[in-house]
């Protein structure tokens, strides 16, 4: 459900849309919306940390930086 919801245009990082759809999907198994929201926030944070961390690692491995990728200069 969350992956289908990512097709909806939303804010950067899917903040809000991801959490709402995760709570909605988890409501089938747990009636506690607070636990579902905590799970959604935790999984979203881990996903973002993994994406940014791996991206930064491989960027530095190639000898690049974010500043060197700027095409405006």
mmCIF file of the N, C-alpha and C atoms, coordinates in Angstrom:
data_MODEL
# 
_entry.id   MODEL 
# 
loop_
_atom_site.group_PDB 
_atom_site.id 
_atom_site.type_symbol 
_atom_site.label_atom_id 
_atom_site.label_alt_id 
_atom_site.label_comp_id 
_atom_site.label_asym_id 
_atom_site.label_entity_id 
_atom_site.label_seq_id 
_atom_site.pdbx_PDB_ins_code 
_atom_site.Cartn_x 
_atom_site.Cartn_y 
_atom_site.Cartn_z 
_atom_site.occupancy 
_atom_site.B_iso_or_equiv 
_atom_site.pdbx_formal_charge 
_atom_site.auth_seq_id 
_atom_site.auth_comp_id 
_atom_site.auth_asym_id 
_atom_site.auth_atom_id 
_atom_site.pdbx_PDB_model_num 
ATOM 1   N N  . UNK A 1 1  ? 0.824  -1.186 0.000   1.00 0.00 ? 1  UNK A N  1 
ATOM 2   C CA . UNK A 1 1  ? 0.000  0.000  0.000   1.00 0.00 ? 1  UNK A CA 1 
ATOM 3   C C  . UNK A 1 1  ? 0.868  1.250  0.000   1.00 0.00 ? 1  UNK A C  1 
ATOM 4   N N  . UNK A 1 2  ? 1.944  1.221  0.771   1.00 0.00 ? 2  UNK A N  1 
ATOM 5   C CA . UNK A 1 2  ? 2.828  2.390  0.844   1.00 0.00 ? 2  UNK A CA 1 
ATOM 6   C C  . UNK A 1 2  ? 3.514  2.604  -0.499  1.00 0.00 ? 2  UNK A C  1 
ATOM 7   N N  . UNK A 1 3  ? 3.928  1.530  -1.157  1.00 0.00 ? 3  UNK A N  1 
ATOM 8   C CA . UNK A 1 3  ? 4.578  1.673  -2.469  1.00 0.00 ? 3  UNK A CA 1 
ATOM 9   C C  . UNK A 1 3  ? 3.606  2.204  -3.511  1.00 0.00 ? 3  UNK A C  1 
ATOM 10  N N  . UNK A 1 4  ? 2.371  1.801  -3.467  1.00 0.00 ? 4  UNK A N  1 
ATOM 11  C CA . UNK A 1 4  ? 1.383  2.340  -4.388  1.00 0.00 ? 4  UNK A CA 1 
ATOM 12  C C  . UNK A 1 4  ? 1.141  3.827  -4.103  1.00 0.00 ? 4  UNK A C  1 
ATOM 13  N N  . UNK A 1 5  ? 1.192  4.193  -2.840  1.00 0.00 ? 5  UNK A N  1 
ATOM 14  C CA . UNK A 1 5  ? 0.996  5.587  -2.464  1.00 0.00 ? 5  UNK A CA 1 
ATOM 15  C C  . UNK A 1 5  ? 2.134  6.488  -2.887  1.00 0.00 ? 5  UNK A C  1 
ATOM 16  N N  . UNK A 1 6  ? 3.301  5.902  -3.151  1.00 0.00 ? 6  UNK A N  1 
ATOM 17  C CA . UNK A 1 6  ? 4.429  6.736  -3.575  1.00 0.00 ? 6  UNK A CA 1 
ATOM 18  C C  . UNK A 1 6  ? 4.232  7.259  -4.993  1.00 0.00 ? 6  UNK A C  1 
ATOM 19  N N  . UNK A 1 7  ? 3.259  6.731  -5.700  1.00 0.00 ? 7  UNK A N  1 
ATOM 20  C CA . UNK A 1 7  ? 2.949  7.236  -7.042  1.00 0.00 ? 7  UNK A CA 1 
ATOM 21  C C  . UNK A 1 7  ? 2.200  8.567  -6.968  1.00 0.00 ? 7  UNK A C  1 
ATOM 22  N N  . UNK A 1 8  ? 1.646  8.875  -5.802  1.00 0.00 ? 8  UNK A N  1 
ATOM 23  C CA . UNK A 1 8  ? 0.923  10.127 -5.609  1.00 0.00 ? 8  UNK A CA 1 
ATOM 24  C C  . UNK A 1 8  ? 1.936  11.261 -5.459  1.00 0.00 ? 8  UNK A C  1 
ATOM 25  N N  . UNK A 1 9  ? 1.796  12.341 -6.203  1.00 0.00 ? 9  UNK A N  1 
ATOM 26  C CA . UNK A 1 9  ? 2.709  13.476 -6.006  1.00 0.00 ? 9  UNK A CA 1 
ATOM 27  C C  . UNK A 1 9  ? 2.584  14.001 -4.569  1.00 0.00 ? 9  UNK A C  1 
ATOM 28  N N  . UNK A 1 10 ? 3.713  14.185 -3.931  1.00 0.00 ? 10 UNK A N  1 
ATOM 29  C CA . UNK A 1 10 ? 3.686  14.626 -2.539  1.00 0.00 ? 10 UNK A CA 1 
ATOM 30  C C  . UNK A 1 10 ? 4.941  15.414 -2.208  1.00 0.00 ? 10 UNK A C  1 
ATOM 31  N N  . UNK A 1 11 ? 5.128  15.641 -0.923  1.00 0.00 ? 11 UNK A N  1 
ATOM 32  C CA . UNK A 1 11 ? 6.285  16.387 -0.453  1.00 0.00 ? 11 UNK A CA 1 
ATOM 33  C C  . UNK A 1 11 ? 7.561  15.566 -0.647  1.00 0.00 ? 11 UNK A C  1 
ATOM 34  N N  . UNK A 1 12 ? 8.723  16.231 -0.643  1.00 0.00 ? 12 UNK A N  1 
ATOM 35  C CA . UNK A 1 12 ? 9.985  15.490 -0.765  1.00 0.00 ? 12 UNK A CA 1 
ATOM 36  C C  . UNK A 1 12 ? 10.140 14.489 0.372   1.00 0.00 ? 12 UNK A C  1 
ATOM 37  N N  . UNK A 1 13 ? 10.561 13.306 0.047   1.00 0.00 ? 13 UNK A N  1 
ATOM 38  C CA . UNK A 1 13 ? 10.748 12.269 1.046   1.00 0.00 ? 13 UNK A CA 1 
ATOM 39  C C  . UNK A 1 13 ? 9.465  11.578 1.457   1.00 0.00 ? 13 UNK A C  1 
ATOM 40  N N  . UNK A 1 14 ? 8.360  11.930 0.835   1.00 0.00 ? 14 UNK A N  1 
ATOM 41  C CA . UNK A 1 14 ? 7.042  11.343 1.130   1.00 0.00 ? 14 UNK A CA 1 
ATOM 42  C C  . UNK A 1 14 ? 6.649  11.499 2.593   1.00 0.00 ? 14 UNK A C  1 
ATOM 43  N N  . UNK A 1 15 ? 7.087  12.581 3.205   1.00 0.00 ? 15 UNK A N  1 
ATOM 44  C CA . UNK A 1 15 ? 6.734  12.826 4.603   1.00 0.00 ? 15 UNK A CA 1 
ATOM 45  C C  . UNK A 1 15 ? 5.240  13.110 4.678   1.00 0.00 ? 15 UNK A C  1 
ATOM 46  N N  . UNK A 1 16 ? 4.556  12.387 5.501   1.00 0.00 ? 16 UNK A N  1 
ATOM 47  C CA . UNK A 1 16 ? 3.116  12.542 5.668   1.00 0.00 ? 16 UNK A CA 1 
ATOM 48  C C  . UNK A 1 16 ? 2.355  11.486 4.897   1.00 0.00 ? 16 UNK A C  1 
ATOM 49  N N  . UNK A 1 17 ? 2.606  11.387 3.596   1.00 0.00 ? 17 UNK A N  1 
ATOM 50  C CA . UNK A 1 17 ? 1.923  10.394 2.775   1.00 0.00 ? 17 UNK A CA 1 
ATOM 51  C C  . UNK A 1 17 ? 2.344  8.992  3.197   1.00 0.00 ? 17 UNK A C  1 
ATOM 52  N N  . UNK A 1 18 ? 3.638  8.782  3.371   1.00 0.00 ? 18 UNK A N  1 
ATOM 53  C CA . UNK A 1 18 ? 4.154  7.487  3.801   1.00 0.00 ? 18 UNK A CA 1 
ATOM 54  C C  . UNK A 1 18 ? 3.542  7.082  5.135   1.00 0.00 ? 18 UNK A C  1 
ATOM 55  N N  . UNK A 1 19 ? 3.532  8.007  6.076   1.00 0.00 ? 19 UNK A N  1 
ATOM 56  C CA . UNK A 1 19 ? 3.061  7.691  7.417   1.00 0.00 ? 19 UNK A CA 1 
ATOM 57  C C  . UNK A 1 19 ? 1.556  7.399  7.427   1.00 0.00 ? 19 UNK A C  1 
ATOM 58  N N  . UNK A 1 20 ? 0.800  8.198  6.705   1.00 0.00 ? 20 UNK A N  1 
ATOM 59  C CA . UNK A 1 20 ? -0.644 7.982  6.651   1.00 0.00 ? 20 UNK A CA 1 
ATOM 60  C C  . UNK A 1 20 ? -0.971 6.622  6.036   1.00 0.00 ? 20 UNK A C  1 
ATOM 61  N N  . UNK A 1 21 ? -0.331 6.305  4.921   1.00 0.00 ? 21 UNK A N  1 
ATOM 62  C CA . UNK A 1 21 ? -0.614 5.036  4.260   1.00 0.00 ? 21 UNK A CA 1 
ATOM 63  C C  . UNK A 1 21 ? -0.118 3.843  5.070   1.00 0.00 ? 21 UNK A C  1 
ATOM 64  N N  . UNK A 1 22 ? 0.991  3.995  5.776   1.00 0.00 ? 22 UNK A N  1 
ATOM 65  C CA . UNK A 1 22 ? 1.475  2.905  6.623   1.00 0.00 ? 22 UNK A CA 1 
ATOM 66  C C  . UNK A 1 22 ? 0.514  2.655  7.783   1.00 0.00 ? 22 UNK A C  1 
ATOM 67  N N  . UNK A 1 23 ? 0.026  3.716  8.403   1.00 0.00 ? 23 UNK A N  1 
ATOM 68  C CA . UNK A 1 23 ? -0.942 3.559  9.502   1.00 0.00 ? 23 UNK A CA 1 
ATOM 69  C C  . UNK A 1 23 ? -2.231 2.947  8.974   1.00 0.00 ? 23 UNK A C  1 
ATOM 70  N N  . UNK A 1 24 ? -2.660 3.381  7.797   1.00 0.00 ? 24 UNK A N  1 
ATOM 71  C CA . UNK A 1 24 ? -3.864 2.829  7.190   1.00 0.00 ? 24 UNK A CA 1 
ATOM 72  C C  . UNK A 1 24 ? -3.696 1.341  6.890   1.00 0.00 ? 24 UNK A C  1 
ATOM 73  N N  . UNK A 1 25 ? -2.560 0.958  6.343   1.00 0.00 ? 25 UNK A N  1 
ATOM 74  C CA . UNK A 1 25 ? -2.307 -0.455 6.038   1.00 0.00 ? 25 UNK A CA 1 
ATOM 75  C C  . UNK A 1 25 ? -2.191 -1.293 7.309   1.00 0.00 ? 25 UNK A C  1 
ATOM 76  N N  . UNK A 1 26 ? -1.533 -0.765 8.321   1.00 0.00 ? 26 UNK A N  1 
ATOM 77  C CA . UNK A 1 26 ? -1.351 -1.525 9.560   1.00 0.00 ? 26 UNK A CA 1 
ATOM 78  C C  . UNK A 1 26 ? -2.628 -1.609 10.390  1.00 0.00 ? 26 UNK A C  1 
ATOM 79  N N  . UNK A 1 27 ? -3.608 -0.770 10.087  1.00 0.00 ? 27 UNK A N  1 
ATOM 80  C CA . UNK A 1 27 ? -4.863 -0.823 10.846  1.00 0.00 ? 27 UNK A CA 1 
ATOM 81  C C  . UNK A 1 27 ? -5.612 -2.131 10.621  1.00 0.00 ? 27 UNK A C  1 
ATOM 82  N N  . UNK A 1 28 ? -5.243 -2.874 9.588   1.00 0.00 ? 28 UNK A N  1 
ATOM 83  C CA . UNK A 1 28 ? -5.839 -4.196 9.384   1.00 0.00 ? 28 UNK A CA 1 
ATOM 84  C C  . UNK A 1 28 ? -5.398 -5.187 10.452  1.00 0.00 ? 28 UNK A C  1 
ATOM 85  N N  . UNK A 1 29 ? -4.178 -5.013 10.995  1.00 0.00 ? 29 UNK A N  1 
ATOM 86  C CA . UNK A 1 29 ? -3.632 -5.968 11.958  1.00 0.00 ? 29 UNK A CA 1 
ATOM 87  C C  . UNK A 1 29 ? -3.607 -5.450 13.381  1.00 0.00 ? 29 UNK A C  1 
ATOM 88  N N  . UNK A 1 30 ? -3.502 -4.152 13.573  1.00 0.00 ? 30 UNK A N  1 
ATOM 89  C CA . UNK A 1 30 ? -3.442 -3.619 14.935  1.00 0.00 ? 30 UNK A CA 1 
ATOM 90  C C  . UNK A 1 30 ? -4.405 -2.448 15.089  1.00 0.00 ? 30 UNK A C  1 
ATOM 91  N N  . UNK A 1 31 ? -5.191 -2.463 16.149  1.00 0.00 ? 31 UNK A N  1 
ATOM 92  C CA . UNK A 1 31 ? -6.111 -1.343 16.359  1.00 0.00 ? 31 UNK A CA 1 
ATOM 93  C C  . UNK A 1 31 ? -5.423 -0.114 16.956  1.00 0.00 ? 31 UNK A C  1 
ATOM 94  N N  . UNK A 1 32 ? -4.201 -0.275 17.458  1.00 0.00 ? 32 UNK A N  1 
ATOM 95  C CA . UNK A 1 32 ? -3.483 0.818  18.109  1.00 0.00 ? 32 UNK A CA 1 
ATOM 96  C C  . UNK A 1 32 ? -2.804 1.702  17.066  1.00 0.00 ? 32 UNK A C  1 
ATOM 97  N N  . UNK A 1 33 ? -3.382 2.866  16.799  1.00 0.00 ? 33 UNK A N  1 
ATOM 98  C CA . UNK A 1 33 ? -2.831 3.768  15.789  1.00 0.00 ? 33 UNK A CA 1 
ATOM 99  C C  . UNK A 1 33 ? -1.491 4.368  16.220  1.00 0.00 ? 33 UNK A C  1 
ATOM 100 N N  . UNK A 1 34 ? -1.275 4.510  17.520  1.00 0.00 ? 34 UNK A N  1 
ATOM 101 C CA . UNK A 1 34 ? 0.004  5.047  17.997  1.00 0.00 ? 34 UNK A CA 1 
ATOM 102 C C  . UNK A 1 34 ? 1.146  4.090  17.699  1.00 0.00 ? 34 UNK A C  1 
ATOM 103 N N  . UNK A 1 35 ? 0.911  2.797  17.887  1.00 0.00 ? 35 UNK A N  1 
ATOM 104 C CA . UNK A 1 35 ? 1.940  1.804  17.575  1.00 0.00 ? 35 UNK A CA 1 
ATOM 105 C C  . UNK A 1 35 ? 2.210  1.762  16.077  1.00 0.00 ? 35 UNK A C  1 
ATOM 106 N N  . UNK A 1 36 ? 1.155  1.878  15.282  1.00 0.00 ? 36 UNK A N  1 
ATOM 107 C CA . UNK A 1 36 ? 1.322  1.878  13.832  1.00 0.00 ? 36 UNK A CA 1 
ATOM 108 C C  . UNK A 1 36 ? 2.095  3.115  13.373  1.00 0.00 ? 36 UNK A C  1 
ATOM 109 N N  . UNK A 1 37 ? 1.800  4.265  13.969  1.00 0.00 ? 37 UNK A N  1 
ATOM 110 C CA . UNK A 1 37 ? 2.518  5.492  13.615  1.00 0.00 ? 37 UNK A CA 1 
ATOM 111 C C  . UNK A 1 37 ? 3.983  5.407  14.037  1.00 0.00 ? 37 UNK A C  1 
ATOM 112 N N  . UNK A 1 38 ? 4.247  4.852  15.203  1.00 0.00 ? 38 UNK A N  1 
ATOM 113 C CA . UNK A 1 38 ? 5.624  4.681  15.662  1.00 0.00 ? 38 UNK A CA 1 
ATOM 114 C C  . UNK A 1 38 ? 6.394  3.775  14.708  1.00 0.00 ? 38 UNK A C  1 
ATOM 115 N N  . UNK A 1 39 ? 5.756  2.711  14.256  1.00 0.00 ? 39 UNK A N  1 
ATOM 116 C CA . UNK A 1 39 ? 6.382  1.812  13.289  1.00 0.00 ? 39 UNK A CA 1 
ATOM 117 C C  . UNK A 1 39 ? 6.650  2.540  11.978  1.00 0.00 ? 39 UNK A C  1 
ATOM 118 N N  . UNK A 1 40 ? 5.681  3.320  11.517  1.00 0.00 ? 40 UNK A N  1 
ATOM 119 C CA . UNK A 1 40 ? 5.834  4.060  10.257  1.00 0.00 ? 40 UNK A CA 1 
ATOM 120 C C  . UNK A 1 40 ? 6.978  5.063  10.348  1.00 0.00 ? 40 UNK A C  1 
ATOM 121 N N  . UNK A 1 41 ? 7.070  5.778  11.447  1.00 0.00 ? 41 UNK A N  1 
ATOM 122 C CA . UNK A 1 41 ? 8.147  6.755  11.628  1.00 0.00 ? 41 UNK A CA 1 
ATOM 123 C C  . UNK A 1 41 ? 9.495  6.051  11.689  1.00 0.00 ? 41 UNK A C  1 
ATOM 124 N N  . UNK A 1 42 ? 9.553  4.937  12.412  1.00 0.00 ? 42 UNK A N  1 
ATOM 125 C CA . UNK A 1 42 ? 10.804 4.186  12.530  1.00 0.00 ? 42 UNK A CA 1 
ATOM 126 C C  . UNK A 1 42 ? 11.281 3.610  11.217  1.00 0.00 ? 42 UNK A C  1 
ATOM 127 N N  . UNK A 1 43 ? 10.383 2.990  10.465  1.00 0.00 ? 43 UNK A N  1 
ATOM 128 C CA . UNK A 1 43 ? 10.788 2.406  9.187   1.00 0.00 ? 43 UNK A CA 1 
ATOM 129 C C  . UNK A 1 43 ? 11.147 3.482  8.169   1.00 0.00 ? 43 UNK A C  1 
ATOM 130 N N  . UNK A 1 44 ? 10.442 4.600  8.201   1.00 0.00 ? 44 UNK A N  1 
ATOM 131 C CA . UNK A 1 44 ? 10.768 5.689  7.281   1.00 0.00 ? 44 UNK A CA 1 
ATOM 132 C C  . UNK A 1 44 ? 12.138 6.275  7.615   1.00 0.00 ? 44 UNK A C  1 
ATOM 133 N N  . UNK A 1 45 ? 12.417 6.443  8.888   1.00 0.00 ? 45 UNK A N  1 
ATOM 134 C CA . UNK A 1 45 ? 13.725 6.965  9.303   1.00 0.00 ? 45 UNK A CA 1 
ATOM 135 C C  . UNK A 1 45 ? 14.846 6.010  8.905   1.00 0.00 ? 45 UNK A C  1 
ATOM 136 N N  . UNK A 1 46 ? 14.664 4.724  9.130   1.00 0.00 ? 46 UNK A N  1 
ATOM 137 C CA . UNK A 1 46 ? 15.689 3.748  8.750   1.00 0.00 ? 46 UNK A CA 1 
ATOM 138 C C  . UNK A 1 46 ? 15.900 3.724  7.241   1.00 0.00 ? 46 UNK A C  1 
ATOM 139 N N  . UNK A 1 47 ? 14.830 3.827  6.497   1.00 0.00 ? 47 UNK A N  1 
ATOM 140 C CA . UNK A 1 47 ? 14.930 3.844  5.046   1.00 0.00 ? 47 UNK A CA 1 
ATOM 141 C C  . UNK A 1 47 ? 15.685 5.074  4.564   1.00 0.00 ? 47 UNK A C  1 
ATOM 142 N N  . UNK A 1 48 ? 15.370 6.232  5.115   1.00 0.00 ? 48 UNK A N  1 
ATOM 143 C CA . UNK A 1 48 ? 16.048 7.461  4.708   1.00 0.00 ? 48 UNK A CA 1 
ATOM 144 C C  . UNK A 1 48 ? 17.529 7.441  5.115   1.00 0.00 ? 48 UNK A C  1 
ATOM 145 N N  . UNK A 1 49 ? 17.821 6.942  6.306   1.00 0.00 ? 49 UNK A N  1 
ATOM 146 C CA . UNK A 1 49 ? 19.210 6.852  6.761   1.00 0.00 ? 49 UNK A CA 1 
ATOM 147 C C  . UNK A 1 49 ? 20.003 5.917  5.865   1.00 0.00 ? 49 UNK A C  1 
ATOM 148 N N  . UNK A 1 50 ? 19.410 4.789  5.491   1.00 0.00 ? 50 UNK A N  1 
ATOM 149 C CA . UNK A 1 50 ? 20.096 3.844  4.607   1.00 0.00 ? 50 UNK A CA 1 
ATOM 150 C C  . UNK A 1 50 ? 20.343 4.469  3.236   1.00 0.00 ? 50 UNK A C  1 
ATOM 151 N N  . UNK A 1 51 ? 19.356 5.150  2.677   1.00 0.00 ? 51 UNK A N  1 
ATOM 152 C CA . UNK A 1 51 ? 19.525 5.765  1.353   1.00 0.00 ? 51 UNK A CA 1 
ATOM 153 C C  . UNK A 1 51 ? 20.578 6.863  1.365   1.00 0.00 ? 51 UNK A C  1 
ATOM 154 N N  . UNK A 1 52 ? 20.505 7.745  2.332   1.00 0.00 ? 52 UNK A N  1 
ATOM 155 C CA . UNK A 1 52 ? 21.466 8.849  2.411   1.00 0.00 ? 52 UNK A CA 1 
ATOM 156 C C  . UNK A 1 52 ? 22.858 8.324  2.765   1.00 0.00 ? 52 UNK A C  1 
ATOM 157 N N  . UNK A 1 53 ? 22.916 7.376  3.679   1.00 0.00 ? 53 UNK A N  1 
ATOM 158 C CA . UNK A 1 53 ? 24.209 6.818  4.076   1.00 0.00 ? 53 UNK A CA 1 
ATOM 159 C C  . UNK A 1 53 ? 24.910 6.088  2.945   1.00 0.00 ? 53 UNK A C  1 
ATOM 160 N N  . UNK A 1 54 ? 24.189 5.215  2.261   1.00 0.00 ? 54 UNK A N  1 
ATOM 161 C CA . UNK A 1 54 ? 24.806 4.494  1.146   1.00 0.00 ? 54 UNK A CA 1 
ATOM 162 C C  . UNK A 1 54 ? 25.148 5.438  -0.008  1.00 0.00 ? 54 UNK A C  1 
ATOM 163 N N  . UNK A 1 55 ? 24.274 6.399  -0.261  1.00 0.00 ? 55 UNK A N  1 
ATOM 164 C CA . UNK A 1 55 ? 24.570 7.374  -1.312  1.00 0.00 ? 55 UNK A CA 1 
ATOM 165 C C  . UNK A 1 55 ? 25.822 8.172  -0.999  1.00 0.00 ? 55 UNK A C  1 
ATOM 166 N N  . UNK A 1 56 ? 25.963 8.596  0.240   1.00 0.00 ? 56 UNK A N  1 
ATOM 167 C CA . UNK A 1 56 ? 27.149 9.351  0.647   1.00 0.00 ? 56 UNK A CA 1 
ATOM 168 C C  . UNK A 1 56 ? 28.405 8.500  0.571   1.00 0.00 ? 56 UNK A C  1 
ATOM 169 N N  . UNK A 1 57 ? 28.287 7.256  0.988   1.00 0.00 ? 57 UNK A N  1 
ATOM 170 C CA . UNK A 1 57 ? 29.432 6.342  0.947   1.00 0.00 ? 57 UNK A CA 1 
ATOM 171 C C  . UNK A 1 57 ? 29.934 6.159  -0.485  1.00 0.00 ? 57 UNK A C  1 
ATOM 172 N N  . UNK A 1 58 ? 29.019 5.851  -1.398  1.00 0.00 ? 58 UNK A N  1 
ATOM 173 C CA . UNK A 1 58 ? 29.434 5.608  -2.770  1.00 0.00 ? 58 UNK A CA 1 
ATOM 174 C C  . UNK A 1 58 ? 29.848 6.889  -3.492  1.00 0.00 ? 58 UNK A C  1 
ATOM 175 N N  . UNK A 1 59 ? 29.304 8.001  -3.103  1.00 0.00 ? 59 UNK A N  1 
ATOM 176 C CA . UNK A 1 59 ? 29.736 9.277  -3.665  1.00 0.00 ? 59 UNK A CA 1 
ATOM 177 C C  . UNK A 1 59 ? 31.186 9.557  -3.274  1.00 0.00 ? 59 UNK A C  1 
ATOM 178 N N  . UNK A 1 60 ? 31.501 9.347  -1.990  1.00 0.00 ? 60 UNK A N  1 
ATOM 179 C CA . UNK A 1 60 ? 32.875 9.569  -1.538  1.00 0.00 ? 60 UNK A CA 1 
ATOM 180 C C  . UNK A 1 60 ? 33.811 8.510  -2.106  1.00 0.00 ? 60 UNK A C  1 
ATOM 181 N N  . UNK A 1 61 ? 33.317 7.316  -2.318  1.00 0.00 ? 61 UNK A N  1 
ATOM 182 C CA . UNK A 1 61 ? 34.140 6.244  -2.892  1.00 0.00 ? 61 UNK A CA 1 
ATOM 183 C C  . UNK A 1 61 ? 34.565 6.594  -4.326  1.00 0.00 ? 61 UNK A C  1 
ATOM 184 N N  . UNK A 1 62 ? 33.725 7.322  -5.028  1.00 0.00 ? 62 UNK A N  1 
ATOM 185 C CA . UNK A 1 62 ? 34.051 7.766  -6.380  1.00 0.00 ? 62 UNK A CA 1 
ATOM 186 C C  . UNK A 1 62 ? 34.913 9.029  -6.378  1.00 0.00 ? 62 UNK A C  1 
ATOM 187 N N  . UNK A 1 63 ? 35.194 9.552  -5.192  1.00 0.00 ? 63 UNK A N  1 
ATOM 188 C CA . UNK A 1 63 ? 36.022 10.737 -5.090  1.00 0.00 ? 63 UNK A CA 1 
ATOM 189 C C  . UNK A 1 63 ? 35.262 12.020 -5.390  1.00 0.00 ? 63 UNK A C  1 
ATOM 190 N N  . UNK A 1 64 ? 33.954 11.979 -5.223  1.00 0.00 ? 64 UNK A N  1 
ATOM 191 C CA . UNK A 1 64 ? 33.119 13.136 -5.496  1.00 0.00 ? 64 UNK A CA 1 
ATOM 192 C C  . UNK A 1 64 ? 32.555 13.706 -4.201  1.00 0.00 ? 64 UNK A C  1 
ATOM 193 N N  . UNK A 1 65 ? 32.008 14.891 -4.296  1.00 0.00 ? 65 UNK A N  1 
ATOM 194 C CA . UNK A 1 65 ? 31.307 15.503 -3.179  1.00 0.00 ? 65 UNK A CA 1 
ATOM 195 C C  . UNK A 1 65 ? 30.051 16.165 -3.726  1.00 0.00 ? 65 UNK A C  1 
ATOM 196 N N  . UNK A 1 66 ? 29.150 16.554 -2.855  1.00 0.00 ? 66 UNK A N  1 
ATOM 197 C CA . UNK A 1 66 ? 27.949 17.231 -3.302  1.00 0.00 ? 66 UNK A CA 1 
ATOM 198 C C  . UNK A 1 66 ? 28.294 18.566 -3.947  1.00 0.00 ? 66 UNK A C  1 
ATOM 199 N N  . UNK A 1 67 ? 29.310 19.218 -3.439  1.00 0.00 ? 67 UNK A N  1 
ATOM 200 C CA . UNK A 1 67 ? 29.726 20.504 -3.987  1.00 0.00 ? 67 UNK A CA 1 
ATOM 201 C C  . UNK A 1 67 ? 30.251 20.345 -5.417  1.00 0.00 ? 67 UNK A C  1 
ATOM 202 N N  . UNK A 1 68 ? 30.949 19.230 -5.677  1.00 0.00 ? 68 UNK A N  1 
ATOM 203 C CA . UNK A 1 68 ? 31.492 19.013 -7.027  1.00 0.00 ? 68 UNK A CA 1 
ATOM 204 C C  . UNK A 1 68 ? 30.401 18.648 -8.029  1.00 0.00 ? 68 UNK A C  1 
ATOM 205 N N  . UNK A 1 69 ? 29.244 18.216 -7.541  1.00 0.00 ? 69 UNK A N  1 
ATOM 206 C CA . UNK A 1 69 ? 28.148 17.860 -8.428  1.00 0.00 ? 69 UNK A CA 1 
ATOM 207 C C  . UNK A 1 69 ? 27.312 19.063 -8.826  1.00 0.00 ? 69 UNK A C  1 
ATOM 208 N N  . UNK A 1 70 ? 27.538 20.202 -8.222  1.00 0.00 ? 70 UNK A N  1 
ATOM 209 C CA . UNK A 1 70 ? 26.774 21.409 -8.520  1.00 0.00 ? 70 UNK A CA 1 
ATOM 210 C C  . UNK A 1 70 ? 27.092 21.850 -9.948  1.00 0.00 ? 70 UNK A C  1 
ATOM 211 N N  . UNK A 1 71 ? 26.072 21.909 -10.785 1.00 0.00 ? 71 UNK A N  1 
ATOM 212 C CA . UNK A 1 71 ? 26.286 22.257 -12.188 1.00 0.00 ? 71 UNK A CA 1 
ATOM 213 C C  . UNK A 1 71 ? 26.138 23.750 -12.450 1.00 0.00 ? 71 UNK A C  1 
ATOM 214 N N  . UNK A 1 72 ? 25.797 24.527 -11.430 1.00 0.00 ? 72 UNK A N  1 
ATOM 215 C CA . UNK A 1 72 ? 25.592 25.969 -11.605 1.00 0.00 ? 72 UNK A CA 1 
ATOM 216 C C  . UNK A 1 72 ? 26.906 26.745 -11.598 1.00 0.00 ? 72 UNK A C  1 
ATOM 217 N N  . UNK A 1 73 ? 27.997 26.143 -11.140 1.00 0.00 ? 73 UNK A N  1 
ATOM 218 C CA . UNK A 1 73 ? 29.268 26.873 -11.048 1.00 0.00 ? 73 UNK A CA 1 
ATOM 219 C C  . UNK A 1 73 ? 30.204 26.523 -12.151 1.00 0.00 ? 73 UNK A C  1 
# 
